[in-house]
Amino acid sequence: MRIRKVIFVLAGLMVLAVLVYQIPAVKTRWSWRLEVASTFMRGVLNPVGELPTPISYPTLTSVPTATPTPIPTQTPGPTATLIPSPTPLPSSASLPAPEWEKQDINNCGPATLSLYLRYYGWDGDQFDISQQIKPERADRNVNVEELSHFARNYAGWLRFEFRVSGDIQLLKQFLAAGIPVMVEEGYMLEESYYLNGLTDDRWAGHYLLLTAYDDAAGTFTAQDTFKGPDQQLTYQQLDDGWKAFNRVYILVFQPSQEELVKSILGLHWDEDYNRQAALESAQAEADANSGDAYAWFNVGSNLVYFERYAEAAQAYDTARNLGLPQRMLRYQFGPFFAYFHSLRTEELLALTAFALRVTPNSEEALLWNGWGLYRQGDDAGAIENFQEAYWVNPLSPDASYALDFMGASP
């Protein structure tokens, strides 16, 4: 009888704990702790190790080159006139910071975009965005294309553009012109999640909204949905973290500002031109420092844009040999494209397996693992992966396409 009573009490406490956890304030506060605990246990039982190095090296040219189509130059015509020098930038610029919003767990992308849209008078919040592009709260990544999808479909009265290979001067130009800039960059987590047993490189990706700069201090002011409003970081700090994401920058602006944005971007308004310039810039960085893993990774990502997959895979091989952060494939998926399309399926599956140990619910890794299995003739395994990806994000067009392709249901 006493044992039965203890069981009833324990069961009641468990039910009560579950009910209390459903209270939003409690759930927000404790979900971070639970994620740390679950990741720790997973890391102890199945340490992820380091991102795997290449299994094989197919015969290719020694290194991918970055000059297939030289960037066009502007040749003055017979009646060319002198172009006025650009107006010097002010030594500082500061834009009104939108009302700050602390991100929910795994929600820095929607939260930062929410701040950006709010700058222009939008009255929504991060959850209005996340429910349209990542309905599963545990989904740990929102990429730039998903943010673009929301802005263009649910805030269509604004313009949304993104480019890569930005620089400090360009960021300052936009801020001086009254346009905040959103960037994605790598940073170090304040606490370890123990991905690899008792170790963790603590590197992760994060979005920031830049609203000011100050040349005297050499700093940007960033609205950080995790750390707080008006965070200061030096120009060098920003660029060091930014490089890992191909120096991508996001621009949201009013239709009346389109000509202004075009004038600042110049030839980089054209996406192909921008990517070609990014490819050449990344290759130059890799040539200047052959041990720069991020430079080689960016070479690969820009080659993927041009569908030069075999060369991209070779660049990713070099980056992997040099060493990349454990969470790199949580945020960037160029290697999956490159290895799949260059028919290096074994490499693809090695990377997706690693990515899924780091992030078990990564819809992108699940999808590409499925495509790798499909290529190996494992239709059942592919469908299972596609279904899992769909369950993580039922709004994913890629998951829906994969299931339709296989003639399978969710």
Contacts in CASP RR format, 6 or more apart in sequence:
PFRMAT RR
TARGET T0000
AUTHOR 0000-0000-0000
METHOD contacts of the structure
MODEL  1
MRIRKVIFVLAGLMVLAVLVYQIPAVKTRWSWRLEVASTFMRGVLNPVGE
LPTPISYPTLTSVPTATPTPIPTQTPGPTATLIPSPTPLPSSASLPAPEW
EKQDINNCGPATLSLYLRYYGWDGDQFDISQQIKPERADRNVNVEELSHF
ARNYAGWLRFEFRVSGDIQLLKQFLAAGIPVMVEEGYMLEESYYLNGLTD
DRWAGHYLLLTAYDDAAGTFTAQDTFKGPDQQLTYQQLDDGWKAFNRVYI
LVFQPSQEELVKSILGLHWDEDYNRQAALESAQAEADANSGDAYAWFNVG
SNLVYFERYAEAAQAYDTARNLGLPQRMLRYQFGPFFAYFHSLRTEELLA
LTAFALRVTPNSEEALLWNGWGLYRQGDDAGAIENFQEAYWVNPLSPDAS
YALDFMGASP
20 26 0 8 1.000
21 27 0 8 1.000
21 30 0 8 1.000
28 104 0 8 1.000
28 105 0 8 1.000
31 105 0 8 1.000
31 137 0 8 1.000
32 105 0 8 1.000
35 105 0 8 1.000
35 193 0 8 1.000
36 191 0 8 1.000
36 193 0 8 1.000
39 193 0 8 1.000
39 194 0 8 1.000
39 195 0 8 1.000
40 193 0 8 1.000
40 194 0 8 1.000
40 197 0 8 1.000
42 360 0 8 1.000
43 194 0 8 1.000
43 195 0 8 1.000
43 196 0 8 1.000
43 197 0 8 1.000
44 194 0 8 1.000
44 197 0 8 1.000
44 198 0 8 1.000
46 357 0 8 1.000
47 195 0 8 1.000
47 196 0 8 1.000
47 197 0 8 1.000
48 195 0 8 1.000
48 196 0 8 1.000
48 326 0 8 1.000
48 354 0 8 1.000
48 357 0 8 1.000
48 358 0 8 1.000
49 195 0 8 1.000
49 196 0 8 1.000
49 326 0 8 1.000
50 196 0 8 1.000
50 323 0 8 1.000
50 326 0 8 1.000
51 320 0 8 1.000
51 323 0 8 1.000
51 324 0 8 1.000
51 325 0 8 1.000
51 326 0 8 1.000
51 328 0 8 1.000
51 329 0 8 1.000
51 351 0 8 1.000
51 354 0 8 1.000
52 320 0 8 1.000
52 350 0 8 1.000
52 351 0 8 1.000
52 354 0 8 1.000
53 320 0 8 1.000
53 321 0 8 1.000
53 323 0 8 1.000
54 317 0 8 1.000
54 320 0 8 1.000
54 321 0 8 1.000
54 347 0 8 1.000
55 346 0 8 1.000
55 347 0 8 1.000
55 350 0 8 1.000
56 344 0 8 1.000
56 346 0 8 1.000
56 347 0 8 1.000
57 317 0 8 1.000
58 310 0 8 1.000
58 313 0 8 1.000
58 314 0 8 1.000
58 342 0 8 1.000
58 344 0 8 1.000
60 310 0 8 1.000
60 311 0 8 1.000
60 314 0 8 1.000
61 311 0 8 1.000
63 314 0 8 1.000
63 315 0 8 1.000
63 318 0 8 1.000
64 283 0 8 1.000
64 299 0 8 1.000
64 300 0 8 1.000
64 303 0 8 1.000
64 308 0 8 1.000
64 311 0 8 1.000
64 312 0 8 1.000
64 314 0 8 1.000
64 315 0 8 1.000
65 283 0 8 1.000
66 279 0 8 1.000
66 280 0 8 1.000
66 282 0 8 1.000
66 283 0 8 1.000
66 284 0 8 1.000
66 299 0 8 1.000
66 302 0 8 1.000
67 280 0 8 1.000
68 306 0 8 1.000
68 308 0 8 1.000
69 276 0 8 1.000
71 267 0 8 1.000
71 273 0 8 1.000
71 276 0 8 1.000
71 277 0 8 1.000
71 280 0 8 1.000
72 267 0 8 1.000
72 273 0 8 1.000
89 169 0 8 1.000
89 172 0 8 1.000
89 173 0 8 1.000
89 176 0 8 1.000
90 176 0 8 1.000
91 214 0 8 1.000
91 215 0 8 1.000
91 216 0 8 1.000
92 212 0 8 1.000
92 213 0 8 1.000
92 214 0 8 1.000
92 215 0 8 1.000
92 216 0 8 1.000
93 172 0 8 1.000
93 175 0 8 1.000
93 176 0 8 1.000
93 178 0 8 1.000
93 212 0 8 1.000
93 213 0 8 1.000
94 211 0 8 1.000
94 212 0 8 1.000
94 221 0 8 1.000
95 119 0 8 1.000
95 175 0 8 1.000
95 178 0 8 1.000
95 180 0 8 1.000
95 211 0 8 1.000
95 212 0 8 1.000
96 119 0 8 1.000
96 211 0 8 1.000
97 211 0 8 1.000
97 221 0 8 1.000
97 223 0 8 1.000
97 229 0 8 1.000
97 230 0 8 1.000
98 115 0 8 1.000
98 116 0 8 1.000
98 118 0 8 1.000
98 119 0 8 1.000
98 209 0 8 1.000
98 223 0 8 1.000
99 115 0 8 1.000
99 118 0 8 1.000
100 115 0 8 1.000
100 223 0 8 1.000
100 225 0 8 1.000
100 228 0 8 1.000
100 229 0 8 1.000
101 111 0 8 1.000
101 114 0 8 1.000
101 115 0 8 1.000
101 118 0 8 1.000
101 125 0 8 1.000
101 126 0 8 1.000
101 225 0 8 1.000
102 111 0 8 1.000
102 225 0 8 1.000
102 226 0 8 1.000
102 228 0 8 1.000
103 109 0 8 1.000
103 110 0 8 1.000
103 111 0 8 1.000
103 112 0 8 1.000
103 126 0 8 1.000
103 225 0 8 1.000
103 226 0 8 1.000
104 111 0 8 1.000
104 126 0 8 1.000
104 127 0 8 1.000
104 130 0 8 1.000
104 137 0 8 1.000
105 137 0 8 1.000
105 138 0 8 1.000
106 137 0 8 1.000
106 138 0 8 1.000
106 139 0 8 1.000
106 140 0 8 1.000
106 141 0 8 1.000
107 126 0 8 1.000
107 130 0 8 1.000
107 134 0 8 1.000
107 137 0 8 1.000
107 142 0 8 1.000
107 225 0 8 1.000
108 206 0 8 1.000
108 207 0 8 1.000
108 225 0 8 1.000
108 226 0 8 1.000
109 126 0 8 1.000
109 129 0 8 1.000
109 142 0 8 1.000
109 147 0 8 1.000
109 207 0 8 1.000
109 225 0 8 1.000
110 126 0 8 1.000
110 127 0 8 1.000
110 129 0 8 1.000
110 130 0 8 1.000
110 133 0 8 1.000
110 134 0 8 1.000
110 142 0 8 1.000
110 147 0 8 1.000
110 150 0 8 1.000
111 126 0 8 1.000
111 225 0 8 1.000
112 182 0 8 1.000
112 207 0 8 1.000
112 208 0 8 1.000
112 209 0 8 1.000
112 223 0 8 1.000
112 225 0 8 1.000
113 126 0 8 1.000
113 129 0 8 1.000
113 147 0 8 1.000
113 150 0 8 1.000
113 151 0 8 1.000
113 182 0 8 1.000
113 207 0 8 1.000
113 252 0 8 1.000
114 122 0 8 1.000
114 124 0 8 1.000
114 125 0 8 1.000
114 126 0 8 1.000
114 128 0 8 1.000
114 129 0 8 1.000
115 209 0 8 1.000
115 223 0 8 1.000
115 225 0 8 1.000
116 180 0 8 1.000
116 182 0 8 1.000
116 209 0 8 1.000
116 250 0 8 1.000
116 252 0 8 1.000
117 124 0 8 1.000
117 151 0 8 1.000
117 155 0 8 1.000
117 158 0 8 1.000
117 252 0 8 1.000
118 124 0 8 1.000
119 180 0 8 1.000
119 252 0 8 1.000
120 158 0 8 1.000
120 252 0 8 1.000
120 254 0 8 1.000
122 155 0 8 1.000
122 158 0 8 1.000
126 225 0 8 1.000
128 154 0 8 1.000
129 147 0 8 1.000
129 150 0 8 1.000
129 154 0 8 1.000
130 137 0 8 1.000
130 142 0 8 1.000
132 150 0 8 1.000
132 153 0 8 1.000
132 154 0 8 1.000
132 395 0 8 1.000
133 142 0 8 1.000
133 146 0 8 1.000
133 147 0 8 1.000
133 149 0 8 1.000
133 150 0 8 1.000
133 395 0 8 1.000
134 142 0 8 1.000
134 146 0 8 1.000
134 393 0 8 1.000
135 393 0 8 1.000
135 394 0 8 1.000
135 395 0 8 1.000
136 361 0 8 1.000
136 391 0 8 1.000
136 392 0 8 1.000
136 393 0 8 1.000
138 361 0 8 1.000
139 361 0 8 1.000
139 363 0 8 1.000
139 392 0 8 1.000
139 393 0 8 1.000
140 330 0 8 1.000
140 359 0 8 1.000
140 361 0 8 1.000
140 362 0 8 1.000
141 330 0 8 1.000
141 331 0 8 1.000
141 359 0 8 1.000
141 362 0 8 1.000
141 364 0 8 1.000
143 331 0 8 1.000
143 333 0 8 1.000
144 162 0 8 1.000
144 184 0 8 1.000
144 248 0 8 1.000
144 250 0 8 1.000
147 160 0 8 1.000
147 250 0 8 1.000
148 160 0 8 1.000
148 162 0 8 1.000
151 158 0 8 1.000
151 160 0 8 1.000
151 252 0 8 1.000
152 160 0 8 1.000
155 252 0 8 1.000
157 255 0 8 1.000
158 252 0 8 1.000
158 253 0 8 1.000
158 254 0 8 1.000
158 255 0 8 1.000
159 251 0 8 1.000
159 252 0 8 1.000
159 253 0 8 1.000
159 254 0 8 1.000
159 255 0 8 1.000
159 257 0 8 1.000
159 258 0 8 1.000
159 261 0 8 1.000
160 250 0 8 1.000
160 251 0 8 1.000
160 252 0 8 1.000
161 250 0 8 1.000
161 251 0 8 1.000
161 253 0 8 1.000
161 261 0 8 1.000
162 248 0 8 1.000
162 249 0 8 1.000
162 250 0 8 1.000
162 251 0 8 1.000
163 248 0 8 1.000
163 249 0 8 1.000
163 251 0 8 1.000
163 265 0 8 1.000
163 268 0 8 1.000
163 271 0 8 1.000
163 274 0 8 1.000
164 246 0 8 1.000
164 247 0 8 1.000
164 248 0 8 1.000
164 249 0 8 1.000
164 274 0 8 1.000
164 275 0 8 1.000
164 278 0 8 1.000
164 302 0 8 1.000
165 246 0 8 1.000
165 247 0 8 1.000
165 274 0 8 1.000
165 277 0 8 1.000
165 278 0 8 1.000
165 281 0 8 1.000
165 282 0 8 1.000
166 242 0 8 1.000
166 247 0 8 1.000
166 248 0 8 1.000
166 249 0 8 1.000
167 239 0 8 1.000
167 247 0 8 1.000
168 235 0 8 1.000
168 238 0 8 1.000
168 239 0 8 1.000
170 249 0 8 1.000
170 264 0 8 1.000
171 181 0 8 1.000
171 183 0 8 1.000
171 210 0 8 1.000
171 213 0 8 1.000
171 220 0 8 1.000
171 238 0 8 1.000
171 249 0 8 1.000
172 213 0 8 1.000
173 264 0 8 1.000
174 180 0 8 1.000
174 181 0 8 1.000
174 251 0 8 1.000
174 261 0 8 1.000
174 264 0 8 1.000
175 181 0 8 1.000
175 210 0 8 1.000
175 211 0 8 1.000
175 212 0 8 1.000
175 213 0 8 1.000
177 260 0 8 1.000
177 264 0 8 1.000
179 251 0 8 1.000
179 253 0 8 1.000
179 257 0 8 1.000
179 260 0 8 1.000
179 261 0 8 1.000
180 209 0 8 1.000
180 210 0 8 1.000
180 211 0 8 1.000
180 252 0 8 1.000
181 209 0 8 1.000
181 210 0 8 1.000
181 249 0 8 1.000
181 250 0 8 1.000
181 251 0 8 1.000
182 207 0 8 1.000
182 208 0 8 1.000
182 209 0 8 1.000
182 210 0 8 1.000
182 249 0 8 1.000
182 250 0 8 1.000
182 251 0 8 1.000
182 252 0 8 1.000
183 207 0 8 1.000
183 208 0 8 1.000
183 210 0 8 1.000
183 238 0 8 1.000
183 242 0 8 1.000
183 245 0 8 1.000
183 247 0 8 1.000
183 248 0 8 1.000
183 249 0 8 1.000
183 250 0 8 1.000
184 205 0 8 1.000
184 206 0 8 1.000
184 207 0 8 1.000
184 208 0 8 1.000
184 242 0 8 1.000
184 245 0 8 1.000
184 248 0 8 1.000
184 250 0 8 1.000
184 331 0 8 1.000
185 205 0 8 1.000
185 206 0 8 1.000
185 208 0 8 1.000
185 238 0 8 1.000
185 241 0 8 1.000
185 242 0 8 1.000
185 244 0 8 1.000
185 245 0 8 1.000
186 203 0 8 1.000
186 204 0 8 1.000
186 205 0 8 1.000
186 206 0 8 1.000
186 241 0 8 1.000
186 242 0 8 1.000
186 244 0 8 1.000
186 245 0 8 1.000
187 203 0 8 1.000
187 204 0 8 1.000
187 205 0 8 1.000
187 206 0 8 1.000
187 241 0 8 1.000
188 202 0 8 1.000
188 203 0 8 1.000
188 204 0 8 1.000
189 200 0 8 1.000
189 202 0 8 1.000
189 203 0 8 1.000
189 204 0 8 1.000
191 202 0 8 1.000
192 199 0 8 1.000
192 200 0 8 1.000
192 202 0 8 1.000
193 200 0 8 1.000
193 202 0 8 1.000
194 200 0 8 1.000
195 201 0 8 1.000
195 326 0 8 1.000
195 327 0 8 1.000
195 358 0 8 1.000
196 326 0 8 1.000
200 326 0 8 1.000
201 325 0 8 1.000
201 326 0 8 1.000
201 327 0 8 1.000
203 325 0 8 1.000
203 326 0 8 1.000
203 327 0 8 1.000
203 328 0 8 1.000
204 327 0 8 1.000
204 330 0 8 1.000
205 244 0 8 1.000
205 245 0 8 1.000
205 327 0 8 1.000
205 330 0 8 1.000
205 331 0 8 1.000
206 224 0 8 1.000
206 226 0 8 1.000
207 225 0 8 1.000
208 222 0 8 1.000
208 223 0 8 1.000
208 224 0 8 1.000
208 231 0 8 1.000
209 222 0 8 1.000
209 223 0 8 1.000
210 220 0 8 1.000
210 221 0 8 1.000
210 222 0 8 1.000
210 223 0 8 1.000
211 221 0 8 1.000
211 222 0 8 1.000
211 223 0 8 1.000
212 220 0 8 1.000
212 221 0 8 1.000
213 219 0 8 1.000
213 220 0 8 1.000
213 221 0 8 1.000
214 221 0 8 1.000
217 232 0 8 1.000
218 234 0 8 1.000
218 235 0 8 1.000
219 232 0 8 1.000
219 233 0 8 1.000
219 234 0 8 1.000
219 235 0 8 1.000
220 232 0 8 1.000
220 233 0 8 1.000
220 234 0 8 1.000
220 235 0 8 1.000
220 238 0 8 1.000
221 230 0 8 1.000
221 231 0 8 1.000
221 232 0 8 1.000
222 230 0 8 1.000
222 231 0 8 1.000
222 232 0 8 1.000
222 233 0 8 1.000
222 238 0 8 1.000
223 229 0 8 1.000
223 230 0 8 1.000
223 231 0 8 1.000
224 231 0 8 1.000
239 247 0 8 1.000
243 294 0 8 1.000
243 295 0 8 1.000
243 298 0 8 1.000
244 294 0 8 1.000
244 297 0 8 1.000
244 325 0 8 1.000
244 328 0 8 1.000
245 331 0 8 1.000
245 332 0 8 1.000
246 278 0 8 1.000
246 282 0 8 1.000
246 298 0 8 1.000
246 301 0 8 1.000
246 302 0 8 1.000
247 278 0 8 1.000
247 298 0 8 1.000
251 261 0 8 1.000
253 260 0 8 1.000
253 261 0 8 1.000
261 269 0 8 1.000
262 269 0 8 1.000
265 274 0 8 1.000
267 273 0 8 1.000
267 274 0 8 1.000
267 277 0 8 1.000
268 274 0 8 1.000
268 277 0 8 1.000
275 302 0 8 1.000
275 305 0 8 1.000
275 306 0 8 1.000
276 306 0 8 1.000
278 298 0 8 1.000
278 302 0 8 1.000
279 299 0 8 1.000
279 302 0 8 1.000
279 303 0 8 1.000
279 305 0 8 1.000
279 306 0 8 1.000
282 295 0 8 1.000
282 296 0 8 1.000
282 298 0 8 1.000
282 299 0 8 1.000
282 300 0 8 1.000
282 302 0 8 1.000
283 295 0 8 1.000
283 299 0 8 1.000
285 292 0 8 1.000
285 295 0 8 1.000
285 298 0 8 1.000
286 292 0 8 1.000
286 295 0 8 1.000
286 296 0 8 1.000
286 299 0 8 1.000
286 315 0 8 1.000
286 318 0 8 1.000
289 295 0 8 1.000
291 322 0 8 1.000
292 322 0 8 1.000
293 318 0 8 1.000
293 319 0 8 1.000
293 320 0 8 1.000
293 322 0 8 1.000
293 323 0 8 1.000
293 324 0 8 1.000
294 319 0 8 1.000
296 315 0 8 1.000
296 316 0 8 1.000
296 318 0 8 1.000
296 319 0 8 1.000
296 322 0 8 1.000
297 315 0 8 1.000
297 316 0 8 1.000
297 319 0 8 1.000
297 324 0 8 1.000
297 328 0 8 1.000
297 332 0 8 1.000
299 312 0 8 1.000
299 315 0 8 1.000
300 311 0 8 1.000
300 312 0 8 1.000
300 313 0 8 1.000
300 315 0 8 1.000
300 316 0 8 1.000
300 319 0 8 1.000
300 334 0 8 1.000
300 338 0 8 1.000
301 312 0 8 1.000
301 332 0 8 1.000
301 334 0 8 1.000
303 309 0 8 1.000
303 311 0 8 1.000
303 312 0 8 1.000
303 315 0 8 1.000
303 338 0 8 1.000
304 312 0 8 1.000
304 334 0 8 1.000
304 337 0 8 1.000
304 338 0 8 1.000
307 341 0 8 1.000
309 337 0 8 1.000
309 338 0 8 1.000
309 340 0 8 1.000
309 341 0 8 1.000
309 342 0 8 1.000
310 338 0 8 1.000
310 342 0 8 1.000
312 334 0 8 1.000
312 337 0 8 1.000
312 338 0 8 1.000
312 342 0 8 1.000
313 335 0 8 1.000
313 338 0 8 1.000
313 339 0 8 1.000
313 342 0 8 1.000
313 344 0 8 1.000
313 347 0 8 1.000
316 334 0 8 1.000
316 335 0 8 1.000
316 338 0 8 1.000
316 339 0 8 1.000
326 358 0 8 1.000
327 358 0 8 1.000
327 359 0 8 1.000
329 335 0 8 1.000
329 336 0 8 1.000
329 351 0 8 1.000
329 354 0 8 1.000
329 355 0 8 1.000
329 358 0 8 1.000
329 359 0 8 1.000
329 362 0 8 1.000
329 365 0 8 1.000
330 355 0 8 1.000
330 358 0 8 1.000
330 359 0 8 1.000
330 362 0 8 1.000
333 364 0 8 1.000
333 368 0 8 1.000
335 348 0 8 1.000
335 351 0 8 1.000
336 348 0 8 1.000
336 351 0 8 1.000
336 352 0 8 1.000
336 364 0 8 1.000
336 365 0 8 1.000
336 368 0 8 1.000
339 345 0 8 1.000
339 347 0 8 1.000
339 348 0 8 1.000
339 351 0 8 1.000
340 348 0 8 1.000
340 368 0 8 1.000
340 371 0 8 1.000
340 372 0 8 1.000
340 375 0 8 1.000
345 372 0 8 1.000
345 375 0 8 1.000
345 376 0 8 1.000
348 368 0 8 1.000
348 369 0 8 1.000
348 371 0 8 1.000
348 372 0 8 1.000
349 369 0 8 1.000
349 372 0 8 1.000
349 373 0 8 1.000
349 376 0 8 1.000
352 365 0 8 1.000
352 366 0 8 1.000
352 368 0 8 1.000
352 369 0 8 1.000
352 370 0 8 1.000
352 372 0 8 1.000
353 369 0 8 1.000
355 362 0 8 1.000
355 364 0 8 1.000
355 365 0 8 1.000
356 362 0 8 1.000
356 365 0 8 1.000
356 366 0 8 1.000
356 369 0 8 1.000
359 365 0 8 1.000
361 388 0 8 1.000
361 392 0 8 1.000
362 392 0 8 1.000
363 389 0 8 1.000
363 392 0 8 1.000
363 393 0 8 1.000
363 396 0 8 1.000
363 398 0 8 1.000
363 399 0 8 1.000
364 389 0 8 1.000
366 385 0 8 1.000
366 386 0 8 1.000
366 388 0 8 1.000
366 389 0 8 1.000
366 392 0 8 1.000
367 385 0 8 1.000
367 386 0 8 1.000
367 389 0 8 1.000
367 396 0 8 1.000
367 398 0 8 1.000
367 399 0 8 1.000
367 402 0 8 1.000
369 385 0 8 1.000
370 381 0 8 1.000
370 382 0 8 1.000
370 385 0 8 1.000
370 386 0 8 1.000
370 402 0 8 1.000
371 382 0 8 1.000
371 402 0 8 1.000
372 382 0 8 1.000
373 379 0 8 1.000
373 381 0 8 1.000
373 382 0 8 1.000
373 385 0 8 1.000
374 382 0 8 1.000
374 406 0 8 1.000
379 406 0 8 1.000
382 402 0 8 1.000
382 406 0 8 1.000
383 403 0 8 1.000
383 406 0 8 1.000
383 408 0 8 1.000
386 399 0 8 1.000
386 402 0 8 1.000
386 403 0 8 1.000
386 406 0 8 1.000
386 408 0 8 1.000
387 403 0 8 1.000
387 408 0 8 1.000
387 410 0 8 1.000
389 396 0 8 1.000
389 398 0 8 1.000
389 399 0 8 1.000
389 402 0 8 1.000
390 396 0 8 1.000
390 399 0 8 1.000
390 400 0 8 1.000
390 403 0 8 1.000
390 410 0 8 1.000
391 410 0 8 1.000
392 399 0 8 1.000
393 399 0 8 1.000
394 410 0 8 1.000
403 409 0 8 1.000
403 410 0 8 1.000
END
